[in-house]
Amino acid sequence: MKGKYSLRASVTSELVFQDCKIPKDRILPGVKGLRGPFSCLNNARFGISWGALGAAMACFHSAKTYTLSRIQFDHPIASYQLVQNKLAWMLREITKGQLLAYHLGKKKDAGTWIPEQISLAKMNNVDIALDIARMARDMHGANGILDEYPIMRHMANLESVKTYEGTHDIHNLIIGKHITGIQAFTRTI
Ligand SMILES: Cc1cc2nc3c(=O)[nH]c(=O)nc-3n(C[C@H](O)[C@H](O)[C@H](O)COP(=O)(O)OP(=O)(O)OC[C@H]3O[C@@H](n4cnc5c(N)ncnc54)[C@H](O)[C@@H]3O)c2cc1C
């Protein structure tokens, strides 16, 4: 895929398999239908719920360092209440995201997690990471758009993460089905 503004360091390509013959000894034992790919996606989404927090933490630390060093009206902007409010909000969301991912990891180890919980964690942690990246960009002022700081890189990469491994619309539909018992992925016209 040419012209990516996001995840530029990774090669993204379209793969087409047509009339593809798979030797019998290459078939995964005991895997039928979409269960194999879905179990792979479950693990990848769980990993994303942690990875997004890493991006959020990098943005938080950059915002903290920057606002402590940037002087306005003779004081670091980190000494102003509105800036501290933003830092406290970031820390609050990161901590909640960590607890969510940690709890999900415990359920994974115990073999009691369900896909809807994985959807919830992936979606929540990517959403808060994006919000934190945008907040951090704002707190860096004009410097926030420079590649000298990690903010825009994380923000652009997180836009991909919001879409791959299930868009947040689809994760909402997965959770909505779990709550109501009604699937809303398709509709009859
Ligand atoms: C950097 C990158 C790497 C990727 N790597 C991989 C990979 O390794 N393997 C792989 O298989 N895929 C990969 N993808 C593809 C990714 O999983 C898809 O882009 C994603 O699933 C969304 O599909 P789509 O782009 O066709 O969007 P669409 O399905 O066209 O969705 C467009 C919009 O419509 C919404 N929408 C779609 N269907 C519904 C519905 N039923 N109800 C309500 N809203 C709906 C979506 O939420 C979205 O907002 C990658 C994508 C990116 C950006």
The ligand as a Gaussian input file, in Angstrom:
#p B3LYP/6-31G(d) Opt

LIG

0 1
 C       -1.866000      -0.465000       8.714000
 C       -2.879000      -1.548000       8.523000
 C       -2.489000      -2.870000       8.652000
 C       -3.425000      -3.897000       8.473000
 N       -3.023000      -5.187000       8.618000
 C       -3.900000      -6.192000       8.398000
 C       -3.502000      -7.565000       8.499000
 O       -2.341000      -7.858000       8.842000
 N       -4.400000      -8.527000       8.213000
 C       -5.688000      -8.229000       7.855000
 O       -6.486000      -9.134000       7.609000
 N       -6.100000      -6.947000       7.772000
 C       -5.240000      -5.928000       8.029000
 N       -5.678000      -4.622000       7.925000
 C       -7.027000      -4.375000       7.433000
 C       -8.008000      -3.985000       8.527000
 O       -8.289000      -5.087000       9.361000
 C       -9.276000      -3.449000       7.834000
 O       -8.913000      -2.230000       7.201000
 C      -10.412000      -3.238000       8.820000
 O      -10.945000      -4.484000       9.226000
 C      -11.560000      -2.399000       8.229000
 O      -11.947000      -2.925000       6.999000
 P      -12.080000      -1.940000       5.746000
 O      -10.816000      -1.126000       5.615000
 O      -12.495000      -2.786000       4.594000
 O      -13.215000      -0.929000       6.173000
 P      -14.784000      -1.120000       5.944000
 O      -15.209000      -2.467000       6.382000
 O      -15.133000      -0.663000       4.579000
 O      -15.333000      -0.050000       7.012000
 C      -15.440000       1.345000       6.723000
 C      -16.265000       1.971000       7.853000
 O      -17.567000       1.383000       7.899000
 C      -17.816000       0.800000       9.159000
 N      -18.572000      -0.441000       8.988000
 C      -18.233000      -1.510000       8.202000
 N      -19.139000      -2.488000       8.339000
 C      -20.079000      -2.033000       9.196000
 C      -21.273000      -2.586000       9.745000
 N      -21.685000      -3.821000       9.430000
 N      -21.991000      -1.842000      10.609000
 C      -21.572000      -0.602000      10.952000
 N      -20.454000      -0.024000      10.484000
 C      -19.720000      -0.731000       9.618000
 C      -16.443000       0.545000       9.757000
 O      -16.495000       0.490000      11.190000
 C      -15.655000       1.738000       9.237000
 O      -15.892000       2.866000      10.050000
 C       -4.760000      -3.582000       8.149000
 C       -5.164000      -2.233000       8.061000
 C       -4.231000      -1.222000       8.251000
 C       -4.702000       0.203000       8.191000

